Amino acid sequence: MIRKVNILDVTPRDGLQNESTPVSTQDKI
C-alpha cells in the first residue's frame, strides 16, 4: 500500500480548468 503521494504542479493556471466544457485554443487567443 502506498503511504505517501507527491503532487507537483509545474504549469501556470489560466482559470479555464474550471469551465464545464473545454475551451479551444482559438477562443483563448
mmJSON file of the N, C-alpha and C atoms, coordinates in Angstrom:
{"data_MODEL":{"atom_site":{
"group_PDB":["ATOM","ATOM","ATOM","ATOM","ATOM","ATOM","ATOM","ATOM","ATOM","ATOM","ATOM","ATOM","ATOM","ATOM","ATOM","ATOM","ATOM","ATOM","ATOM","ATOM","ATOM","ATOM","ATOM","ATOM","ATOM","ATOM","ATOM","ATOM","ATOM","ATOM","ATOM","ATOM","ATOM","ATOM","ATOM","ATOM","ATOM","ATOM","ATOM","ATOM","ATOM","ATOM","ATOM","ATOM","ATOM","ATOM","ATOM","ATOM","ATOM","ATOM","ATOM","ATOM","ATOM","ATOM","ATOM","ATOM","ATOM","ATOM","ATOM","ATOM","ATOM","ATOM","ATOM","ATOM","ATOM","ATOM","ATOM","ATOM","ATOM","ATOM","ATOM","ATOM","ATOM","ATOM","ATOM","ATOM","ATOM","ATOM","ATOM","ATOM","ATOM","ATOM","ATOM","ATOM","ATOM","ATOM","ATOM"],
"id":[1,2,3,4,5,6,7,8,9,10,11,12,13,14,15,16,17,18,19,20,21,22,23,24,25,26,27,28,29,30,31,32,33,34,35,36,37,38,39,40,41,42,43,44,45,46,47,48,49,50,51,52,53,54,55,56,57,58,59,60,61,62,63,64,65,66,67,68,69,70,71,72,73,74,75,76,77,78,79,80,81,82,83,84,85,86,87],
"type_symbol":["N","C","C","N","C","C","N","C","C","N","C","C","N","C","C","N","C","C","N","C","C","N","C","C","N","C","C","N","C","C","N","C","C","N","C","C","N","C","C","N","C","C","N","C","C","N","C","C","N","C","C","N","C","C","N","C","C","N","C","C","N","C","C","N","C","C","N","C","C","N","C","C","N","C","C","N","C","C","N","C","C","N","C","C","N","C","C"],
"label_atom_id":["N","CA","C","N","CA","C","N","CA","C","N","CA","C","N","CA","C","N","CA","C","N","CA","C","N","CA","C","N","CA","C","N","CA","C","N","CA","C","N","CA","C","N","CA","C","N","CA","C","N","CA","C","N","CA","C","N","CA","C","N","CA","C","N","CA","C","N","CA","C","N","CA","C","N","CA","C","N","CA","C","N","CA","C","N","CA","C","N","CA","C","N","CA","C","N","CA","C","N","CA","C"],
"label_alt_id":[null,null,null,null,null,null,null,null,null,null,null,null,null,null,null,null,null,null,null,null,null,null,null,null,null,null,null,null,null,null,null,null,null,null,null,null,null,null,null,null,null,null,null,null,null,null,null,null,null,null,null,null,null,null,null,null,null,null,null,null,null,null,null,null,null,null,null,null,null,null,null,null,null,null,null,null,null,null,null,null,null,null,null,null,null,null,null],
"label_comp_id":["MET","MET","MET","ILE","ILE","ILE","ARG","ARG","ARG","LYS","LYS","LYS","VAL","VAL","VAL","ASN","ASN","ASN","ILE","ILE","ILE","LEU","LEU","LEU","ASP","ASP","ASP","VAL","VAL","VAL","THR","THR","THR","PRO","PRO","PRO","ARG","ARG","ARG","ASP","ASP","ASP","GLY","GLY","GLY","LEU","LEU","LEU","GLN","GLN","GLN","ASN","ASN","ASN","GLU","GLU","GLU","SER","SER","SER","THR","THR","THR","PRO","PRO","PRO","VAL","VAL","VAL","SER","SER","SER","THR","THR","THR","GLN","GLN","GLN","ASP","ASP","ASP","LYS","LYS","LYS","ILE","ILE","ILE"],
"label_asym_id":["A","A","A","A","A","A","A","A","A","A","A","A","A","A","A","A","A","A","A","A","A","A","A","A","A","A","A","A","A","A","A","A","A","A","A","A","A","A","A","A","A","A","A","A","A","A","A","A","A","A","A","A","A","A","A","A","A","A","A","A","A","A","A","A","A","A","A","A","A","A","A","A","A","A","A","A","A","A","A","A","A","A","A","A","A","A","A"],
"label_entity_id":["1","1","1","1","1","1","1","1","1","1","1","1","1","1","1","1","1","1","1","1","1","1","1","1","1","1","1","1","1","1","1","1","1","1","1","1","1","1","1","1","1","1","1","1","1","1","1","1","1","1","1","1","1","1","1","1","1","1","1","1","1","1","1","1","1","1","1","1","1","1","1","1","1","1","1","1","1","1","1","1","1","1","1","1","1","1","1"],
"label_seq_id":[1,1,1,2,2,2,3,3,3,4,4,4,5,5,5,6,6,6,7,7,7,8,8,8,9,9,9,10,10,10,11,11,11,12,12,12,13,13,13,14,14,14,15,15,15,16,16,16,17,17,17,18,18,18,19,19,19,20,20,20,21,21,21,22,22,22,23,23,23,24,24,24,25,25,25,26,26,26,27,27,27,28,28,28,29,29,29],
"pdbx_PDB_ins_code":[null,null,null,null,null,null,null,null,null,null,null,null,null,null,null,null,null,null,null,null,null,null,null,null,null,null,null,null,null,null,null,null,null,null,null,null,null,null,null,null,null,null,null,null,null,null,null,null,null,null,null,null,null,null,null,null,null,null,null,null,null,null,null,null,null,null,null,null,null,null,null,null,null,null,null,null,null,null,null,null,null,null,null,null,null,null,null],
"Cartn_x":[0.841,0.0,0.89,0.515,1.264,0.992,2.055,1.913,2.076,2.66,2.912,2.772,2.136,1.987,2.489,3.375,3.857,3.178,2.602,1.973,2.73,3.174,3.931,3.249,2.77,2.112,3.14,3.503,4.575,4.098,2.791,2.276,1.425,1.454,0.602,-0.871,-1.734,-3.177,-3.744,-4.663,-5.291,-6.728,-7.2,-8.563,-9.579,-9.166,-10.104,-10.31,-9.534,-9.72,-11.044,-11.686,-12.967,-14.163,-13.928,-15.018,-15.594,-16.907,-17.553,-17.269,-16.97,-16.611,-15.236,-14.463,-13.131,-13.213,-12.264,-12.183,-11.081,-11.411,-10.43,-9.31,-8.178,-7.036,-7.391,-8.131,-8.521,-9.368,-10.269,-11.091,-10.27,-9.191,-8.347,-7.521,-7.21,-6.322,-7.045],
"Cartn_y":[-1.181,0.0,1.251,2.21,3.465,4.3,4.781,5.58,7.077,7.424,8.837,9.097,10.197,10.615,12.046,12.298,13.656,14.186,15.372,16.02,17.312,17.488,18.673,19.33,20.541,21.295,22.262,22.089,22.889,23.826,23.93,24.794,25.911,27.086,28.162,27.864,28.34,28.148,29.318,29.01,30.079,30.324,29.562,29.72,28.952,28.439,27.755,26.298,25.767,24.388,24.222,25.324,25.259,25.287,25.488,25.517,24.117,24.025,22.715,22.076,22.894,22.37,22.902,22.122,22.582,23.854,24.746,25.988,25.808,26.043,25.844,26.874,26.527,27.441,28.724,28.62,29.797,30.751,30.205,31.056,31.706,31.062,31.607,32.786,32.802,33.832,35.109],
"Cartn_z":[0.0,0.0,0.0,-0.819,-0.91,0.343,0.949,2.168,1.909,0.78,0.511,-0.984,-1.335,-2.727,-2.829,-3.783,-4.045,-5.296,-5.214,-6.36,-6.618,-7.852,-8.228,-9.418,-9.239,-10.302,-10.869,-12.141,-12.721,-13.829,-14.013,-15.075,-14.472,-15.067,-14.57,-14.851,-14.016,-14.196,-14.985,-15.916,-16.691,-16.237,-15.25,-14.757,-15.575,-16.736,-17.624,-17.242,-16.298,-15.874,-15.128,-14.743,-14.033,-14.974,-16.277,-17.248,-17.431,-17.623,-17.772,-19.127,-20.141,-21.46,-21.837,-22.587,-22.998,-23.846,-23.67,-24.443,-25.475,-26.734,-27.799,-27.707,-28.268,-28.275,-29.006,-30.096,-30.871,-30.024,-29.214,-28.349,-27.241,-26.826,-25.771,-26.259,-27.56,-28.12,-28.406],
"occupancy":[1.0,1.0,1.0,1.0,1.0,1.0,1.0,1.0,1.0,1.0,1.0,1.0,1.0,1.0,1.0,1.0,1.0,1.0,1.0,1.0,1.0,1.0,1.0,1.0,1.0,1.0,1.0,1.0,1.0,1.0,1.0,1.0,1.0,1.0,1.0,1.0,1.0,1.0,1.0,1.0,1.0,1.0,1.0,1.0,1.0,1.0,1.0,1.0,1.0,1.0,1.0,1.0,1.0,1.0,1.0,1.0,1.0,1.0,1.0,1.0,1.0,1.0,1.0,1.0,1.0,1.0,1.0,1.0,1.0,1.0,1.0,1.0,1.0,1.0,1.0,1.0,1.0,1.0,1.0,1.0,1.0,1.0,1.0,1.0,1.0,1.0,1.0],
"B_iso_or_equiv":[0.0,0.0,0.0,0.0,0.0,0.0,0.0,0.0,0.0,0.0,0.0,0.0,0.0,0.0,0.0,0.0,0.0,0.0,0.0,0.0,0.0,0.0,0.0,0.0,0.0,0.0,0.0,0.0,0.0,0.0,0.0,0.0,0.0,0.0,0.0,0.0,0.0,0.0,0.0,0.0,0.0,0.0,0.0,0.0,0.0,0.0,0.0,0.0,0.0,0.0,0.0,0.0,0.0,0.0,0.0,0.0,0.0,0.0,0.0,0.0,0.0,0.0,0.0,0.0,0.0,0.0,0.0,0.0,0.0,0.0,0.0,0.0,0.0,0.0,0.0,0.0,0.0,0.0,0.0,0.0,0.0,0.0,0.0,0.0,0.0,0.0,0.0],
"pdbx_formal_charge":[null,null,null,null,null,null,null,null,null,null,null,null,null,null,null,null,null,null,null,null,null,null,null,null,null,null,null,null,null,null,null,null,null,null,null,null,null,null,null,null,null,null,null,null,null,null,null,null,null,null,null,null,null,null,null,null,null,null,null,null,null,null,null,null,null,null,null,null,null,null,null,null,null,null,null,null,null,null,null,null,null,null,null,null,null,null,null],
"auth_seq_id":[1,1,1,2,2,2,3,3,3,4,4,4,5,5,5,6,6,6,7,7,7,8,8,8,9,9,9,10,10,10,11,11,11,12,12,12,13,13,13,14,14,14,15,15,15,16,16,16,17,17,17,18,18,18,19,19,19,20,20,20,21,21,21,22,22,22,23,23,23,24,24,24,25,25,25,26,26,26,27,27,27,28,28,28,29,29,29],
"auth_comp_id":["MET","MET","MET","ILE","ILE","ILE","ARG","ARG","ARG","LYS","LYS","LYS","VAL","VAL","VAL","ASN","ASN","ASN","ILE","ILE","ILE","LEU","LEU","LEU","ASP","ASP","ASP","VAL","VAL","VAL","THR","THR","THR","PRO","PRO","PRO","ARG","ARG","ARG","ASP","ASP","ASP","GLY","GLY","GLY","LEU","LEU","LEU","GLN","GLN","GLN","ASN","ASN","ASN","GLU","GLU","GLU","SER","SER","SER","THR","THR","THR","PRO","PRO","PRO","VAL","VAL","VAL","SER","SER","SER","THR","THR","THR","GLN","GLN","GLN","ASP","ASP","ASP","LYS","LYS","LYS","ILE","ILE","ILE"],
"auth_asym_id":["A","A","A","A","A","A","A","A","A","A","A","A","A","A","A","A","A","A","A","A","A","A","A","A","A","A","A","A","A","A","A","A","A","A","A","A","A","A","A","A","A","A","A","A","A","A","A","A","A","A","A","A","A","A","A","A","A","A","A","A","A","A","A","A","A","A","A","A","A","A","A","A","A","A","A","A","A","A","A","A","A","A","A","A","A","A","A"],
"auth_atom_id":["N","CA","C","N","CA","C","N","CA","C","N","CA","C","N","CA","C","N","CA","C","N","CA","C","N","CA","C","N","CA","C","N","CA","C","N","CA","C","N","CA","C","N","CA","C","N","CA","C","N","CA","C","N","CA","C","N","CA","C","N","CA","C","N","CA","C","N","CA","C","N","CA","C","N","CA","C","N","CA","C","N","CA","C","N","CA","C","N","CA","C","N","CA","C","N","CA","C","N","CA","C"],
"pdbx_PDB_model_num":[1,1,1,1,1,1,1,1,1,1,1,1,1,1,1,1,1,1,1,1,1,1,1,1,1,1,1,1,1,1,1,1,1,1,1,1,1,1,1,1,1,1,1,1,1,1,1,1,1,1,1,1,1,1,1,1,1,1,1,1,1,1,1,1,1,1,1,1,1,1,1,1,1,1,1,1,1,1,1,1,1,1,1,1,1,1,1]
}}}
